[in-house]
Amino acid sequence: MQAFADKGYILATGKRPYLLVDFCGGIHVLPKLIADKTVCTKDVRAFLEKDFPPDALPSVDEAKKSIADHRKSIETHLKF
């Protein structure tokens, strides 16, 4: 998960598991972002399920709130 965070994303779950929420609150379906078209959604789920079970991930709304709070703290800091 740290690799996603380093790139400005939070791994979350919603209507589908394994969504990425970006710094602006945009939602991206992780399997669709993989350039290798031989990798399908079930492969991504199988790979991530052991270390990152969907029920242990924040919801999309929780991730968006976390990002909004983080952005607000950055904006507050930059005003000084």
N, CA, C and O atoms as a Maestro MAE file, in Angstrom:
{
 s_m_m2io_version
 :::
 2.0.0
}

f_m_ct {
 s_m_title
 :::
 protein
 m_atom[320] {
  # First column is atom index #
  i_m_mmod_type
  r_m_x_coord
  r_m_y_coord
  r_m_z_coord
  i_m_residue_number
  s_m_chain_name
  s_m_pdb_residue_name
  s_m_pdb_atom_name
  i_m_atomic_number
  :::
  1 25 0.821 -1.187 0.000 1 A "MET " " N  " 7
  2 3 0.000 0.000 0.000 1 A "MET " " CA " 6
  3 2 0.866 1.252 0.000 1 A "MET " " C  " 6
  4 15 0.447 2.292 -0.509 1 A "MET " " O  " 8
  5 25 2.052 1.167 0.557 2 A "GLN " " N  " 7
  6 3 2.936 2.326 0.598 2 A "GLN " " CA " 6
  7 2 3.317 2.768 -0.808 2 A "GLN " " C  " 6
  8 15 3.469 3.962 -1.062 2 A "GLN " " O  " 8
  9 25 3.471 1.823 -1.716 3 A "ALA " " N  " 7
  10 3 3.816 2.178 -3.099 3 A "ALA " " CA " 6
  11 2 2.715 3.026 -3.727 3 A "ALA " " C  " 6
  12 15 3.005 3.968 -4.465 3 A "ALA " " O  " 8
  13 25 1.450 2.700 -3.442 4 A "PHE " " N  " 7
  14 3 0.340 3.515 -3.943 4 A "PHE " " CA " 6
  15 2 0.375 4.895 -3.300 4 A "PHE " " C  " 6
  16 15 0.209 5.908 -3.979 4 A "PHE " " O  " 8
  17 25 0.590 4.929 -1.993 5 A "ALA " " N  " 7
  18 3 0.628 6.205 -1.268 5 A "ALA " " CA " 6
  19 2 1.762 7.089 -1.784 5 A "ALA " " C  " 6
  20 15 1.604 8.305 -1.894 5 A "ALA " " O  " 8
  21 25 2.891 6.483 -2.095 6 A "ASP " " N  " 7
  22 3 4.023 7.246 -2.623 6 A "ASP " " CA " 6
  23 2 3.682 7.914 -3.956 6 A "ASP " " C  " 6
  24 15 4.261 8.942 -4.307 6 A "ASP " " O  " 8
  25 25 2.757 7.334 -4.683 7 A "LYS " " N  " 7
  26 3 2.333 7.885 -5.971 7 A "LYS " " CA " 6
  27 2 1.096 8.768 -5.838 7 A "LYS " " C  " 6
  28 15 0.593 9.280 -6.838 7 A "LYS " " O  " 8
  29 25 0.594 8.954 -4.597 8 A "GLY " " N  " 7
  30 3 -0.554 9.825 -4.366 8 A "GLY " " CA " 6
  31 2 -1.897 9.135 -4.417 8 A "GLY " " C  " 6
  32 15 -2.914 9.788 -4.653 8 A "GLY " " O  " 8
  33 25 -1.930 7.830 -4.202 9 A "TYR " " N  " 7
  34 3 -3.177 7.073 -4.246 9 A "TYR " " CA " 6
  35 2 -3.438 6.376 -2.916 9 A "TYR " " C  " 6
  36 15 -2.516 6.071 -2.160 9 A "TYR " " O  " 8
  37 25 -4.724 6.131 -2.652 10 A "ILE " " N  " 7
  38 3 -5.127 5.285 -1.534 10 A "ILE " " CA " 6
  39 2 -5.874 4.097 -2.127 10 A "ILE " " C  " 6
  40 15 -6.794 4.266 -2.928 10 A "ILE " " O  " 8
  41 25 -5.471 2.898 -1.729 11 A "LEU " " N  " 7
  42 3 -6.164 1.688 -2.151 11 A "LEU " " CA " 6
  43 2 -7.426 1.576 -1.308 11 A "LEU " " C  " 6
  44 15 -7.358 1.589 -0.079 11 A "LEU " " O  " 8
  45 25 -8.572 1.465 -1.959 12 A "ALA " " N  " 7
  46 3 -9.857 1.467 -1.259 12 A "ALA " " CA " 6
  47 2 -10.793 0.432 -1.870 12 A "ALA " " C  " 6
  48 15 -10.457 -0.245 -2.842 12 A "ALA " " O  " 8
  49 25 -11.960 0.332 -1.282 13 A "THR " " N  " 7
  50 3 -12.981 -0.569 -1.793 13 A "THR " " CA " 6
  51 2 -14.300 0.182 -1.886 13 A "THR " " C  " 6
  52 15 -14.552 1.116 -1.124 13 A "THR " " O  " 8
  53 25 -15.121 -0.228 -2.810 14 A "GLY " " N  " 7
  54 3 -16.416 0.408 -3.011 14 A "GLY " " CA " 6
  55 2 -17.357 -0.602 -3.636 14 A "GLY " " C  " 6
  56 15 -17.500 -1.719 -3.137 14 A "GLY " " O  " 8
  57 25 -17.999 -0.213 -4.728 15 A "LYS " " N  " 7
  58 3 -18.841 -1.166 -5.453 15 A "LYS " " CA " 6
  59 2 -18.003 -2.319 -5.981 15 A "LYS " " C  " 6
  60 15 -18.498 -3.428 -6.183 15 A "LYS " " O  " 8
  61 25 -16.736 -2.039 -6.198 16 A "ARG " " N  " 7
  62 3 -15.756 -3.049 -6.593 16 A "ARG " " CA " 6
  63 2 -14.598 -2.981 -5.608 16 A "ARG " " C  " 6
  64 15 -14.320 -1.920 -5.050 16 A "ARG " " O  " 8
  65 25 -13.927 -4.096 -5.393 17 A "PRO " " N  " 7
  66 3 -12.720 -4.019 -4.563 17 A "PRO " " CA " 6
  67 2 -11.558 -3.467 -5.401 17 A "PRO " " C  " 6
  68 15 -11.590 -3.490 -6.632 17 A "PRO " " O  " 8
  69 25 -10.558 -2.982 -4.714 18 A "TYR " " N  " 7
  70 3 -9.305 -2.534 -5.327 18 A "TYR " " CA " 6
  71 2 -9.485 -1.357 -6.278 18 A "TYR " " C  " 6
  72 15 -9.200 -1.423 -7.474 18 A "TYR " " O  " 8
  73 25 -9.971 -0.287 -5.681 19 A "LEU " " N  " 7
  74 3 -10.082 0.984 -6.369 19 A "LEU " " CA " 6
  75 2 -8.971 1.884 -5.856 19 A "LEU " " C  " 6
  76 15 -8.535 1.753 -4.712 19 A "LEU " " O  " 8
  77 25 -8.523 2.780 -6.687 20 A "LEU " " N  " 7
  78 3 -7.530 3.767 -6.267 20 A "LEU " " CA " 6
  79 2 -8.209 5.124 -6.221 20 A "LEU " " C  " 6
  80 15 -8.886 5.528 -7.166 20 A "LEU " " O  " 8
  81 25 -8.017 5.825 -5.106 21 A "VAL " " N  " 7
  82 3 -8.526 7.177 -4.975 21 A "VAL " " CA " 6
  83 2 -7.307 8.099 -5.054 21 A "VAL " " C  " 6
  84 15 -6.350 7.947 -4.294 21 A "VAL " " O  " 8
  85 25 -7.355 9.057 -5.987 22 A "ASP " " N  " 7
  86 3 -6.197 9.933 -6.187 22 A "ASP " " CA " 6
  87 2 -6.278 11.182 -5.311 22 A "ASP " " C  " 6
  88 15 -7.253 11.380 -4.587 22 A "ASP " " O  " 8
  89 25 -5.257 12.010 -5.384 23 A "PHE " " N  " 7
  90 3 -5.109 13.181 -4.538 23 A "PHE " " CA " 6
  91 2 -6.239 14.191 -4.723 23 A "PHE " " C  " 6
  92 15 -6.493 15.001 -3.832 23 A "PHE " " O  " 8
  93 25 -6.915 14.152 -5.862 24 A "CYS " " N  " 7
  94 3 -8.035 15.057 -6.132 24 A "CYS " " CA " 6
  95 2 -9.384 14.415 -5.828 24 A "CYS " " C  " 6
  96 15 -10.425 15.039 -6.032 24 A "CYS " " O  " 8
  97 25 -9.375 13.175 -5.342 25 A "GLY " " N  " 7
  98 3 -10.616 12.473 -5.023 25 A "GLY " " CA " 6
  99 2 -11.177 11.659 -6.173 25 A "GLY " " C  " 6
  100 15 -12.273 11.108 -6.068 25 A "GLY " " O  " 8
  101 25 -10.442 11.578 -7.264 26 A "GLY " " N  " 7
  102 3 -10.882 10.767 -8.400 26 A "GLY " " CA " 6
  103 2 -10.762 9.286 -8.084 26 A "GLY " " C  " 6
  104 15 -9.881 8.868 -7.332 26 A "GLY " " O  " 8
  105 25 -11.652 8.502 -8.664 27 A "ILE " " N  " 7
  106 3 -11.676 7.057 -8.414 27 A "ILE " " CA " 6
  107 2 -11.249 6.330 -9.684 27 A "ILE " " C  " 6
  108 15 -11.732 6.624 -10.778 27 A "ILE " " O  " 8
  109 25 -10.324 5.364 -9.516 28 A "HIS " " N  " 7
  110 3 -9.790 4.603 -10.638 28 A "HIS " " CA " 6
  111 2 -9.883 3.116 -10.313 28 A "HIS " " C  " 6
  112 15 -9.587 2.701 -9.192 28 A "HIS " " O  " 8
  113 25 -10.292 2.322 -11.287 29 A "VAL " " N  " 7
  114 3 -10.373 0.871 -11.118 29 A "VAL " " CA " 6
  115 2 -8.985 0.304 -11.404 29 A "VAL " " C  " 6
  116 15 -8.501 0.367 -12.534 29 A "VAL " " O  " 8
  117 25 -8.354 -0.249 -10.375 30 A "LEU " " N  " 7
  118 3 -6.974 -0.707 -10.486 30 A "LEU " " CA " 6
  119 2 -6.745 -1.662 -11.661 30 A "LEU " " C  " 6
  120 15 -5.821 -1.430 -12.441 30 A "LEU " " O  " 8
  121 25 -7.539 -2.722 -11.823 31 A "PRO " " N  " 7
  122 3 -7.261 -3.637 -12.941 31 A "PRO " " CA " 6
  123 2 -7.279 -2.953 -14.310 31 A "PRO " " C  " 6
  124 15 -6.562 -3.372 -15.219 31 A "PRO " " O  " 8
  125 25 -8.086 -1.914 -14.462 32 A "LYS " " N  " 7
  126 3 -8.151 -1.221 -15.756 32 A "LYS " " CA " 6
  127 2 -6.918 -0.355 -16.019 32 A "LYS " " C  " 6
  128 15 -6.666 0.045 -17.156 32 A "LYS " " O  " 8
  129 25 -6.155 -0.070 -14.971 33 A "LEU " " N  " 7
  130 3 -4.955 0.758 -15.136 33 A "LEU " " CA " 6
  131 2 -3.729 -0.049 -15.538 33 A "LEU " " C  " 6
  132 15 -2.688 0.517 -15.871 33 A "LEU " " O  " 8
  133 25 -3.851 -1.354 -15.507 34 A "ILE " " N  " 7
  134 3 -2.719 -2.220 -15.834 34 A "ILE " " CA " 6
  135 2 -2.602 -2.340 -17.348 34 A "ILE " " C  " 6
  136 15 -3.543 -2.760 -18.021 34 A "ILE " " O  " 8
  137 25 -1.460 -1.974 -17.868 35 A "ALA " " N  " 7
  138 3 -1.254 -1.935 -19.317 35 A "ALA " " CA " 6
  139 2 -1.241 -3.330 -19.948 35 A "ALA " " C  " 6
  140 15 -1.609 -3.486 -21.113 35 A "ALA " " O  " 8
  141 25 -0.824 -4.334 -19.192 36 A "ASP " " N  " 7
  142 3 -0.760 -5.704 -19.711 36 A "ASP " " CA " 6
  143 2 -2.172 -6.268 -19.779 36 A "ASP " " C  " 6
  144 15 -2.752 -6.618 -18.751 36 A "ASP " " O  " 8
  145 25 -2.722 -6.357 -20.968 37 A "LYS " " N  " 7
  146 3 -4.107 -6.783 -21.157 37 A "LYS " " CA " 6
  147 2 -4.322 -8.278 -20.915 37 A "LYS " " C  " 6
  148 15 -5.457 -8.754 -20.953 37 A "LYS " " O  " 8
  149 25 -3.241 -9.018 -20.667 38 A "THR " " N  " 7
  150 3 -3.416 -10.432 -20.311 38 A "THR " " CA " 6
  151 2 -3.750 -10.582 -18.834 38 A "THR " " C  " 6
  152 15 -4.152 -11.659 -18.394 38 A "THR " " O  " 8
  153 25 -3.587 -9.502 -18.059 39 A "VAL " " N  " 7
  154 3 -3.924 -9.515 -16.634 39 A "VAL " " CA " 6
  155 2 -5.381 -9.096 -16.499 39 A "VAL " " C  " 6
  156 15 -5.761 -8.007 -16.928 39 A "VAL " " O  " 8
  157 25 -6.193 -9.957 -15.904 40 A "CYS " " N  " 7
  158 3 -7.603 -9.635 -15.753 40 A "CYS " " CA " 6
  159 2 -7.932 -9.338 -14.283 40 A "CYS " " C  " 6
  160 15 -7.098 -9.512 -13.394 40 A "CYS " " O  " 8
  161 25 -9.144 -8.893 -14.060 41 A "THR " " N  " 7
  162 3 -9.581 -8.493 -12.719 41 A "THR " " CA " 6
  163 2 -9.391 -9.603 -11.706 41 A "THR " " C  " 6
  164 15 -8.929 -9.350 -10.593 41 A "THR " " O  " 8
  165 25 -9.739 -10.831 -12.072 42 A "LYS " " N  " 7
  166 3 -9.603 -11.933 -11.107 42 A "LYS " " CA " 6
  167 2 -8.138 -12.177 -10.737 42 A "LYS " " C  " 6
  168 15 -7.849 -12.600 -9.618 42 A "LYS " " O  " 8
  169 25 -7.217 -11.916 -11.659 43 A "ASP " " N  " 7
  170 3 -5.788 -12.055 -11.359 43 A "ASP " " CA " 6
  171 2 -5.340 -11.011 -10.328 43 A "ASP " " C  " 6
  172 15 -4.587 -11.319 -9.405 43 A "ASP " " O  " 8
  173 25 -5.814 -9.778 -10.502 44 A "VAL " " N  " 7
  174 3 -5.473 -8.704 -9.574 44 A "VAL " " CA " 6
  175 2 -6.031 -9.021 -8.191 44 A "VAL " " C  " 6
  176 15 -5.336 -8.883 -7.184 44 A "VAL " " O  " 8
  177 25 -7.285 -9.446 -8.153 45 A "ARG " " N  " 7
  178 3 -7.906 -9.799 -6.863 45 A "ARG " " CA " 6
  179 2 -7.156 -10.936 -6.189 45 A "ARG " " C  " 6
  180 15 -6.875 -10.873 -4.993 45 A "ARG " " O  " 8
  181 25 -6.835 -11.963 -6.941 46 A "ALA " " N  " 7
  182 3 -6.114 -13.111 -6.369 46 A "ALA " " CA " 6
  183 2 -4.750 -12.686 -5.823 46 A "ALA " " C  " 6
  184 15 -4.312 -13.176 -4.782 46 A "ALA " " O  " 8
  185 25 -4.085 -11.776 -6.527 47 A "PHE " " N  " 7
  186 3 -2.769 -11.314 -6.113 47 A "PHE " " CA " 6
  187 2 -2.843 -10.471 -4.832 47 A "PHE " " C  " 6
  188 15 -1.982 -10.591 -3.960 47 A "PHE " " O  " 8
  189 25 -3.862 -9.626 -4.722 48 A "LEU " " N  " 7
  190 3 -3.947 -8.689 -3.604 48 A "LEU " " CA " 6
  191 2 -4.710 -9.212 -2.379 48 A "LEU " " C  " 6
  192 15 -4.483 -8.744 -1.263 48 A "LEU " " O  " 8
  193 25 -5.608 -10.173 -2.581 49 A "GLU " " N  " 7
  194 3 -6.495 -10.618 -1.497 49 A "GLU " " CA " 6
  195 2 -5.780 -11.068 -0.235 49 A "GLU " " C  " 6
  196 15 -6.243 -10.782 0.869 49 A "GLU " " O  " 8
  197 25 -4.675 -11.757 -0.373 50 A "LYS " " N  " 7
  198 3 -3.989 -12.293 0.804 50 A "LYS " " CA " 6
  199 2 -3.474 -11.170 1.710 50 A "LYS " " C  " 6
  200 15 -3.708 -11.189 2.918 50 A "LYS " " O  " 8
  201 25 -2.784 -10.207 1.136 51 A "ASP " " N  " 7
  202 3 -2.197 -9.129 1.924 51 A "ASP " " CA " 6
  203 2 -3.146 -7.949 2.151 51 A "ASP " " C  " 6
  204 15 -3.005 -7.215 3.129 51 A "ASP " " O  " 8
  205 25 -4.101 -7.773 1.254 52 A "PHE " " N  " 7
  206 3 -5.009 -6.636 1.336 52 A "PHE " " CA " 6
  207 2 -6.453 -7.084 1.103 52 A "PHE " " C  " 6
  208 15 -7.027 -6.789 0.055 52 A "PHE " " O  " 8
  209 25 -7.047 -7.794 2.068 53 A "PRO " " N  " 7
  210 3 -8.432 -8.229 1.881 53 A "PRO " " CA " 6
  211 2 -9.352 -7.010 1.761 53 A "PRO " " C  " 6
  212 15 -9.177 -6.032 2.487 53 A "PRO " " O  " 8
  213 25 -10.321 -7.061 0.859 54 A "PRO " " N  " 7
  214 3 -11.188 -5.901 0.635 54 A "PRO " " CA " 6
  215 2 -11.858 -5.378 1.906 54 A "PRO " " C  " 6
  216 15 -12.032 -4.168 2.052 54 A "PRO " " O  " 8
  217 25 -12.234 -6.262 2.823 55 A "ASP " " N  " 7
  218 3 -12.910 -5.798 4.036 55 A "ASP " " CA " 6
  219 2 -11.966 -5.057 4.991 55 A "ASP " " C  " 6
  220 15 -12.429 -4.433 5.946 55 A "ASP " " O  " 8
  221 25 -10.664 -5.117 4.749 56 A "ALA " " N  " 7
  222 3 -9.695 -4.403 5.574 56 A "ALA " " CA " 6
  223 2 -9.323 -3.037 4.974 56 A "ALA " " C  " 6
  224 15 -8.627 -2.246 5.610 56 A "ALA " " O  " 8
  225 25 -9.785 -2.772 3.767 57 A "LEU " " N  " 7
  226 3 -9.469 -1.513 3.087 57 A "LEU " " CA " 6
  227 2 -10.477 -0.434 3.467 57 A "LEU " " C  " 6
  228 15 -11.617 -0.740 3.816 57 A "LEU " " O  " 8
  229 25 -10.058 0.822 3.401 58 A "PRO " " N  " 7
  230 3 -11.028 1.892 3.643 58 A "PRO " " CA " 6
  231 2 -12.041 1.944 2.503 58 A "PRO " " C  " 6
  232 15 -11.753 1.538 1.377 58 A "PRO " " O  " 8
  233 25 -13.217 2.446 2.813 59 A "SER " " N  " 7
  234 3 -14.201 2.654 1.757 59 A "SER " " CA " 6
  235 2 -13.760 3.843 0.915 59 A "SER " " C  " 6
  236 15 -12.877 4.603 1.313 59 A "SER " " O  " 8
  237 25 -14.369 3.998 -0.233 60 A "VAL " " N  " 7
  238 3 -14.053 5.135 -1.100 60 A "VAL " " CA " 6
  239 2 -14.333 6.438 -0.349 60 A "VAL " " C  " 6
  240 15 -13.544 7.379 -0.431 60 A "VAL " " O  " 8
  241 25 -15.448 6.500 0.381 61 A "ASP " " N  " 7
  242 3 -15.785 7.713 1.125 61 A "ASP " " CA " 6
  243 2 -14.751 8.008 2.209 61 A "ASP " " C  " 6
  244 15 -14.378 9.164 2.408 61 A "ASP " " O  " 8
  245 25 -14.286 6.975 2.908 62 A "GLU " " N  " 7
  246 3 -13.254 7.161 3.923 62 A "GLU " " CA " 6
  247 2 -11.952 7.652 3.286 62 A "GLU " " C  " 6
  248 15 -11.287 8.540 3.822 62 A "GLU " " O  " 8
  249 25 -11.599 7.077 2.154 63 A "ALA " " N  " 7
  250 3 -10.378 7.491 1.453 63 A "ALA " " CA " 6
  251 2 -10.488 8.932 0.981 63 A "ALA " " C  " 6
  252 15 -9.533 9.700 1.100 63 A "ALA " " O  " 8
  253 25 -11.650 9.306 0.442 64 A "LYS " " N  " 7
  254 3 -11.846 10.683 -0.014 64 A "LYS " " CA " 6
  255 2 -11.743 11.664 1.153 64 A "LYS " " C  " 6
  256 15 -11.164 12.740 1.009 64 A "LYS " " O  " 8
  257 25 -12.300 11.300 2.303 65 A "LYS " " N  " 7
  258 3 -12.216 12.168 3.478 65 A "LYS " " CA " 6
  259 2 -10.770 12.307 3.931 65 A "LYS " " C  " 6
  260 15 -10.321 13.408 4.251 65 A "LYS " " O  " 8
  261 25 -10.045 11.206 3.960 66 A "SER " " N  " 7
  262 3 -8.640 11.242 4.352 66 A "SER " " CA " 6
  263 2 -7.839 12.155 3.423 66 A "SER " " C  " 6
  264 15 -7.009 12.942 3.879 66 A "SER " " O  " 8
  265 25 -8.090 12.047 2.141 67 A "ILE " " N  " 7
  266 3 -7.394 12.880 1.164 67 A "ILE " " CA " 6
  267 2 -7.780 14.342 1.322 67 A "ILE " " C  " 6
  268 15 -6.921 15.221 1.255 67 A "ILE " " O  " 8
  269 25 -9.062 14.608 1.531 68 A "ALA " " N  " 7
  270 3 -9.511 15.988 1.718 68 A "ALA " " CA " 6
  271 2 -8.864 16.597 2.962 68 A "ALA " " C  " 6
  272 15 -8.441 17.753 2.938 68 A "ALA " " O  " 8
  273 25 -8.786 15.830 4.038 69 A "ASP " " N  " 7
  274 3 -8.140 16.308 5.265 69 A "ASP " " CA " 6
  275 2 -6.655 16.592 5.013 69 A "ASP " " C  " 6
  276 15 -6.116 17.598 5.476 69 A "ASP " " O  " 8
  277 25 -6.013 15.698 4.280 70 A "HIS " " N  " 7
  278 3 -4.593 15.877 3.967 70 A "HIS " " CA " 6
  279 2 -4.373 17.115 3.102 70 A "HIS " " C  " 6
  280 15 -3.454 17.895 3.351 70 A "HIS " " O  " 8
  281 25 -5.210 17.290 2.096 71 A "ARG " " N  " 7
  282 3 -5.096 18.465 1.237 71 A "ARG " " CA " 6
  283 2 -5.317 19.748 2.030 71 A "ARG " " C  " 6
  284 15 -4.626 20.744 1.815 71 A "ARG " " O  " 8
  285 25 -6.281 19.722 2.946 72 A "LYS " " N  " 7
  286 3 -6.568 20.899 3.769 72 A "LYS " " CA " 6
  287 2 -5.365 21.248 4.641 72 A "LYS " " C  " 6
  288 15 -5.021 22.421 4.787 72 A "LYS " " O  " 8
  289 25 -4.724 20.231 5.222 73 A "SER " " N  " 7
  290 3 -3.556 20.503 6.062 73 A "SER " " CA " 6
  291 2 -2.399 21.065 5.229 73 A "SER " " C  " 6
  292 15 -1.662 21.933 5.697 73 A "SER " " O  " 8
  293 25 -2.242 20.580 4.017 74 A "ILE " " N  " 7
  294 3 -1.197 21.107 3.130 74 A "ILE " " CA " 6
  295 2 -1.495 22.561 2.779 74 A "ILE " " C  " 6
  296 15 -0.608 23.414 2.823 74 A "ILE " " O  " 8
  297 25 -2.752 22.835 2.432 75 A "GLU " " N  " 7
  298 3 -3.135 24.205 2.063 75 A "GLU " " CA " 6
  299 2 -2.944 25.154 3.250 75 A "GLU " " C  " 6
  300 15 -2.487 26.284 3.077 75 A "GLU " " O  " 8
  301 25 -3.292 24.694 4.444 76 A "THR " " N  " 7
  302 3 -3.116 25.513 5.645 76 A "THR " " CA " 6
  303 2 -1.643 25.791 5.875 76 A "THR " " C  " 6
  304 15 -1.255 26.916 6.192 76 A "THR " " O  " 8
  305 25 -0.829 24.766 5.715 77 A "HIS " " N  " 7
  306 3 0.615 24.918 5.901 77 A "HIS " " CA " 6
  307 2 1.206 25.895 4.879 77 A "HIS " " C  " 6
  308 15 2.082 26.690 5.222 77 A "HIS " " O  " 8
  309 25 0.747 25.844 3.661 78 A "LEU " " N  " 7
  310 3 1.298 26.696 2.611 78 A "LEU " " CA " 6
  311 2 0.908 28.167 2.778 78 A "LEU " " C  " 6
  312 15 1.559 29.047 2.214 78 A "LEU " " O  " 8
  313 25 -0.134 28.435 3.540 79 A "LYS " " N  " 7
  314 3 -0.561 29.822 3.765 79 A "LYS " " CA " 6
  315 2 0.412 30.573 4.656 79 A "LYS " " C  " 6
  316 15 0.450 31.804 4.644 79 A "LYS " " O  " 8
  317 25 1.204 29.831 5.431 80 A "PHE " " N  " 7
  318 3 2.152 30.472 6.362 80 A "PHE " " CA " 6
  319 2 3.431 30.790 5.700 80 A "PHE " " C  " 6
  320 15 4.338 31.330 6.334 80 A "PHE " " O  " 8
  :::
 }
 m_bond[319] {
  # First column is bond index #
  i_m_from
  i_m_to
  i_m_order
  :::
  1 1 2 1
  2 2 3 1
  3 3 4 2
  4 3 5 1
  5 5 6 1
  6 6 7 1
  7 7 8 2
  8 7 9 1
  9 9 10 1
  10 10 11 1
  11 11 12 2
  12 11 13 1
  13 13 14 1
  14 14 15 1
  15 15 16 2
  16 15 17 1
  17 17 18 1
  18 18 19 1
  19 19 20 2
  20 19 21 1
  21 21 22 1
  22 22 23 1
  23 23 24 2
  24 23 25 1
  25 25 26 1
  26 26 27 1
  27 27 28 2
  28 27 29 1
  29 29 30 1
  30 30 31 1
  31 31 32 2
  32 31 33 1
  33 33 34 1
  34 34 35 1
  35 35 36 2
  36 35 37 1
  37 37 38 1
  38 38 39 1
  39 39 40 2
  40 39 41 1
  41 41 42 1
  42 42 43 1
  43 43 44 2
  44 43 45 1
  45 45 46 1
  46 46 47 1
  47 47 48 2
  48 47 49 1
  49 49 50 1
  50 50 51 1
  51 51 52 2
  52 51 53 1
  53 53 54 1
  54 54 55 1
  55 55 56 2
  56 55 57 1
  57 57 58 1
  58 58 59 1
  59 59 60 2
  60 59 61 1
  61 61 62 1
  62 62 63 1
  63 63 64 2
  64 63 65 1
  65 65 66 1
  66 66 67 1
  67 67 68 2
  68 67 69 1
  69 69 70 1
  70 70 71 1
  71 71 72 2
  72 71 73 1
  73 73 74 1
  74 74 75 1
  75 75 76 2
  76 75 77 1
  77 77 78 1
  78 78 79 1
  79 79 80 2
  80 79 81 1
  81 81 82 1
  82 82 83 1
  83 83 84 2
  84 83 85 1
  85 85 86 1
  86 86 87 1
  87 87 88 2
  88 87 89 1
  89 89 90 1
  90 90 91 1
  91 91 92 2
  92 91 93 1
  93 93 94 1
  94 94 95 1
  95 95 96 2
  96 95 97 1
  97 97 98 1
  98 98 99 1
  99 99 100 2
  100 99 101 1
  101 101 102 1
  102 102 103 1
  103 103 104 2
  104 103 105 1
  105 105 106 1
  106 106 107 1
  107 107 108 2
  108 107 109 1
  109 109 110 1
  110 110 111 1
  111 111 112 2
  112 111 113 1
  113 113 114 1
  114 114 115 1
  115 115 116 2
  116 115 117 1
  117 117 118 1
  118 118 119 1
  119 119 120 2
  120 119 121 1
  121 121 122 1
  122 122 123 1
  123 123 124 2
  124 123 125 1
  125 125 126 1
  126 126 127 1
  127 127 128 2
  128 127 129 1
  129 129 130 1
  130 130 131 1
  131 131 132 2
  132 131 133 1
  133 133 134 1
  134 134 135 1
  135 135 136 2
  136 135 137 1
  137 137 138 1
  138 138 139 1
  139 139 140 2
  140 139 141 1
  141 141 142 1
  142 142 143 1
  143 143 144 2
  144 143 145 1
  145 145 146 1
  146 146 147 1
  147 147 148 2
  148 147 149 1
  149 149 150 1
  150 150 151 1
  151 151 152 2
  152 151 153 1
  153 153 154 1
  154 154 155 1
  155 155 156 2
  156 155 157 1
  157 157 158 1
  158 158 159 1
  159 159 160 2
  160 159 161 1
  161 161 162 1
  162 162 163 1
  163 163 164 2
  164 163 165 1
  165 165 166 1
  166 166 167 1
  167 167 168 2
  168 167 169 1
  169 169 170 1
  170 170 171 1
  171 171 172 2
  172 171 173 1
  173 173 174 1
  174 174 175 1
  175 175 176 2
  176 175 177 1
  177 177 178 1
  178 178 179 1
  179 179 180 2
  180 179 181 1
  181 181 182 1
  182 182 183 1
  183 183 184 2
  184 183 185 1
  185 185 186 1
  186 186 187 1
  187 187 188 2
  188 187 189 1
  189 189 190 1
  190 190 191 1
  191 191 192 2
  192 191 193 1
  193 193 194 1
  194 194 195 1
  195 195 196 2
  196 195 197 1
  197 197 198 1
  198 198 199 1
  199 199 200 2
  200 199 201 1
  201 201 202 1
  202 202 203 1
  203 203 204 2
  204 203 205 1
  205 205 206 1
  206 206 207 1
  207 207 208 2
  208 207 209 1
  209 209 210 1
  210 210 211 1
  211 211 212 2
  212 211 213 1
  213 213 214 1
  214 214 215 1
  215 215 216 2
  216 215 217 1
  217 217 218 1
  218 218 219 1
  219 219 220 2
  220 219 221 1
  221 221 222 1
  222 222 223 1
  223 223 224 2
  224 223 225 1
  225 225 226 1
  226 226 227 1
  227 227 228 2
  228 227 229 1
  229 229 230 1
  230 230 231 1
  231 231 232 2
  232 231 233 1
  233 233 234 1
  234 234 235 1
  235 235 236 2
  236 235 237 1
  237 237 238 1
  238 238 239 1
  239 239 240 2
  240 239 241 1
  241 241 242 1
  242 242 243 1
  243 243 244 2
  244 243 245 1
  245 245 246 1
  246 246 247 1
  247 247 248 2
  248 247 249 1
  249 249 250 1
  250 250 251 1
  251 251 252 2
  252 251 253 1
  253 253 254 1
  254 254 255 1
  255 255 256 2
  256 255 257 1
  257 257 258 1
  258 258 259 1
  259 259 260 2
  260 259 261 1
  261 261 262 1
  262 262 263 1
  263 263 264 2
  264 263 265 1
  265 265 266 1
  266 266 267 1
  267 267 268 2
  268 267 269 1
  269 269 270 1
  270 270 271 1
  271 271 272 2
  272 271 273 1
  273 273 274 1
  274 274 275 1
  275 275 276 2
  276 275 277 1
  277 277 278 1
  278 278 279 1
  279 279 280 2
  280 279 281 1
  281 281 282 1
  282 282 283 1
  283 283 284 2
  284 283 285 1
  285 285 286 1
  286 286 287 1
  287 287 288 2
  288 287 289 1
  289 289 290 1
  290 290 291 1
  291 291 292 2
  292 291 293 1
  293 293 294 1
  294 294 295 1
  295 295 296 2
  296 295 297 1
  297 297 298 1
  298 298 299 1
  299 299 300 2
  300 299 301 1
  301 301 302 1
  302 302 303 1
  303 303 304 2
  304 303 305 1
  305 305 306 1
  306 306 307 1
  307 307 308 2
  308 307 309 1
  309 309 310 1
  310 310 311 1
  311 311 312 2
  312 311 313 1
  313 313 314 1
  314 314 315 1
  315 315 316 2
  316 315 317 1
  317 317 318 1
  318 318 319 1
  319 319 320 2
  :::
 }
}
